[in-house]
Amino acid sequence: MKLHVKKGDEVMVIAGKDRGRKGKVLRVFAKKRKVVVENINVYKRHQKPTKENQAGGIIDKPMPMAISNVMLIDKGSGKATRVGRRRIEGKWLRYSRRSGELIDSK
């Protein structure tokens, strides 16, 4: 399933309680159409101590949010942009609809 954001992209939240904030995409759930963004949509979770994580307690955890609530940030202007696709040298590459610059490298 083709989506407009990928892991590692810089995005801006356009709807919800964190509207206007920017962050990096940590994880994408394509089938659920959700995305986890660094330091966005953070909730408190109670965690038991485990062998890997000795310390338990209340931790802050970024939760998934709808992918429709985020837009990619244009590298040139720093503003949110829509994403288009172009076929270049036999590959489909994403580009910024605001500036026309390629997002993916060739």
N, C-alpha and C positions, 0 to 999 in steps of 0.2 A: 504494500500500500504506500503510495507516494504522499508525503506530507511536506509542508512548507518549512519545517524546522528539523534540524538534526542535532545529535549530541554535540556539545561544544559551541553551538551558536550563541550569539549574544542577542537576547530578546527583551522586549518591553511589554509589560502587562497592560492591556487596553481595557479590561473590565474586572470588576470585583474589588475587594477590600484593599488590594495592593496596586491599584491602578496608577500608572505613571512610573512605577519602579522598574529598574533594569536588573538583569541577571543573566547568568550563564546556564544553559540547558545541561542538566546532569544526566537525565534519563528520559527516554521516549517510549511510551506504550502505544504502539501503532494500532493494535486491534481495539483497544479501549479508547483511542483518540485522546490520550492524556499525556501530560508532560510534567516533569519535576524540574523546577528552576531553583538555582542556588539562592538561599536567603529570602525566598518568596513563598507565601502560603505556609508559614512555619507554625506548627502546633506543638504543644507539650504532650509527651508520651511517657508513661510509666514503664520502666524497663527493669526486669529482674537481673541480678548479677549472673554472668555466665563465665565459662572458662576463658573465652576470648576477651570478653569485656568484663573485667573483674568488678568494676564499679557499676552498681545499678543506680536507680533513682529516677528523677524526672529529667528527661532530656528534650531538647528542641529538635524537631524533625521536620524537614520540608516535605509537604504532602503533594500528591499529584493534583493538577488542575486541568481543566479543559483546554485542549490545544487551540481552540478558537479564541481563547482569551489572551493569546500572546501574538505579537508581530515581531518579525525580524528587524534588527536595527541596521540601517544603511551605514556603511563604514565611512562614506564621504561626509554626509550631513549630520550623522548621529541621531537621526529621527527614525521613527517606525516606518516601515515600507512593506508593500505587498510584494509577493514573490512570483516571478514568472519562470517559465522553462524554455530554453532554446536548444536546438539540436546543433552542436558544433563538433565537427570531425567525427560524426557517428555516435556521439555521446549526448545525453540529455543533461544539461547543466542549468543550475538555478541562477537567476539574475535579479537584481533589484529593479522593481518597476519605477521607483522614484528617480534613480540616477542612470539606470541602464548598465551598471557595472556587474561583472560576473561575481557571484558569491563563491561558487565552487571553483577549484583550480582545474586546469585542463589535465 
